[in-house]
Amino acid sequence: MKKNALQKLYIDELKDLYSAENQLVKALPKMAKAATSEDLKAGFEEHLEQTRGHVARLEKIFKALGESPKGKKCKGMEGLIEEGSEMIQEDPGAEELDAGLIAAAQRVEHYEIAGYGCVRTYAELLGEEEAAELLEETLKEEKETDEKLTELAGEINVEAQGAGESEDEEESDRPSNRKSAKTRAARA
């Protein structure tokens, strides 16, 4: 059967998502290990199991299409994961680390939401009803994960802000810092 342009794009994008999900299967345990918040750690561990399910759904779609899921590396996900890894390696304070991990994870979720939204639409247009349903299920899970991260951010970002303020207060209580602040103000 000759493939039309949309079907080629559909398969290419599915391969990209397959690569992305497999990269996440490797990255999520590292993110869970780095997290200091027990809720965040548990969230990453839960999403790891979900991500394994996303890989299985994609494999089911590829099998139905008679296509191999391999052959493409998702450079977008590679970059997002690398940014998260760099932040972990910078070794920030606990609250800042958790806030940064949430930001990195939400960028990943938004990337996946965009990808799954597109391939679900392609599947619908191509008459791939079962695939469209599987992709919609994954899309809903990605959106739910993003919402959970937003809820966690509401707590963790406030803690990170408080940690930063207390460090600033400690520094401003030191005489040398008060003098340097006055000196900077006088220079301005």
C-alpha positions in Angstrom: 0.0 0.0 0.0 1.4 3.4 -1.0 1.6 5.8 1.9 0.2 9.3 1.6 2.0 12.4 3.1 -0.1 12.5 6.2 0.4 8.8 7.0 4.2 9.2 6.6 4.1 12.2 9.0 1.9 10.2 11.4 4.3 7.3 11.5 7.3 9.6 11.8 5.7 11.5 14.7 4.7 8.2 16.4 8.4 7.1 16.2 9.4 10.5 17.7 7.0 9.9 20.6 8.2 6.3 21.0 11.8 7.6 21.3 10.7 10.4 23.7 8.8 7.9 26.0 11.7 5.5 26.1 14.1 8.4 27.0 11.7 9.3 29.8 11.7 5.7 31.1 15.4 6.2 31.7 15.2 9.8 33.0 12.3 9.5 35.5 14.1 7.3 38.0 17.0 9.9 38.1 14.5 12.7 38.7 12.7 10.7 41.4 16.1 10.0 43.1 17.0 13.7 42.9 13.7 15.0 44.3 13.7 15.9 48.0 9.9 16.2 48.3 8.3 12.8 49.0 5.2 13.9 47.1 7.3 14.9 44.1 9.4 11.7 44.3 6.1 9.6 44.4 4.7 11.6 41.5 7.8 10.8 39.3 7.6 7.1 40.3 3.9 7.0 39.4 4.5 8.7 36.1 7.3 6.2 35.3 4.7 3.4 35.5 2.3 5.5 33.3 5.1 6.1 30.8 5.8 2.4 30.5 2.1 2.1 29.6 2.5 4.8 27.0 5.3 2.8 25.4 3.1 -0.3 25.4 0.3 1.6 23.7 2.6 3.0 21.0 3.9 -0.5 20.4 0.3 -1.8 20.0 -0.3 1.0 17.4 2.9 0.2 15.5 2.0 -3.5 15.4 -1.4 -2.7 14.0 0.3 -0.5 11.3 2.8 -3.2 10.5 5.6 -0.7 11.2 8.7 -0.7 13.5 8.7 1.9 16.3 12.4 2.2 16.0 14.6 4.3 13.8 14.2 7.8 15.1 15.7 9.7 18.1 13.6 12.5 19.6 16.1 15.4 19.9 13.5 17.6 21.5 13.1 15.2 24.4 16.8 14.7 24.6 17.3 18.4 25.0 14.6 18.7 27.7 16.1 15.9 29.6 19.6 17.3 29.3 18.3 20.7 30.7 16.9 18.8 33.7 20.1 16.9 34.2 22.1 20.1 34.1 19.9 21.6 36.8 20.4 18.5 39.0 24.2 18.7 38.5 24.3 22.3 39.6 23.3 21.0 43.1 20.9 23.8 44.2 19.3 23.8 47.6 16.5 21.3 48.2 13.6 23.6 47.6 15.2 25.2 44.5 16.0 21.7 43.2 12.4 20.5 43.6 11.0 23.7 42.0 13.4 23.2 39.1 12.5 19.6 38.7 8.8 20.5 38.5 9.6 23.1 35.8 11.6 20.6 33.8 8.9 18.0 34.2 6.2 20.4 33.1 8.2 21.3 30.0 8.3 17.6 29.2 4.6 17.2 29.7 3.8 20.2 27.5 6.0 18.7 24.8 4.2 15.4 25.0 0.8 17.0 25.1 1.6 18.8 21.9 2.9 15.6 20.3 0.0 13.4 21.3 -2.6 15.9 20.3 -1.1 16.0 16.8 -0.8 12.2 16.3 -4.3 11.7 17.8 -5.7 14.1 15.2 -3.7 12.4 12.4 -5.0 9.0 13.5 -8.6 10.4 13.4 -8.1 11.8 9.9 -6.5 8.5 8.7 -9.4 6.5 10.0 -7.2 4.8 12.6 -10.0 4.7 15.3 -8.4 2.3 17.7 -5.1 4.2 17.6 -6.9 7.5 18.1 -8.6 6.1 21.2 -5.2 4.9 22.6 -3.6 8.2 21.8 -6.4 10.1 23.4 -6.0 8.0 26.6 -2.3 8.9 26.8 -3.1 12.5 26.0 -5.5 12.6 29.0 -2.9 11.0 31.3 -0.3 13.6 30.2 -2.7 16.4 30.9 -3.5 14.9 34.4 0.2 14.7 35.2 0.7 18.3 34.2 -2.2 19.3 36.5 -0.6 17.3 39.4 2.7 19.0 38.8 1.0 22.4 38.9 -0.6 21.5 42.3 2.8 20.4 43.6 4.4 23.5 42.3 1.9 25.6 44.4 3.4 24.2 47.5 7.0 23.6 46.5 7.5 27.0 44.7 6.3 28.8 47.9 8.9 26.8 49.9 11.6 27.7 47.4 10.6 31.3 47.7 10.7 31.2 51.5 14.1 29.5 51.4 15.5 32.2 49.2 14.0 35.0 51.4 15.4 33.5 54.6 18.9 33.3 52.9 18.6 37.0 51.9 17.5 38.0 55.4 20.5 36.1 56.9 22.9 37.9 54.5 21.4 41.3 55.2 21.8 40.8 58.9 25.6 40.5 58.4 27.3 43.9 59.0 29.5 43.7 56.0 26.5 43.1 53.8 24.7 46.1 55.3 27.7 48.3 54.6 28.1 47.0 51.0 24.4 47.5 50.4 24.7 51.1 51.6 27.8 51.6 49.5 26.0 50.2 46.4 23.0 52.5 47.1 25.3 55.5 47.5 27.0 54.7 44.2 23.7 54.4 42.3 
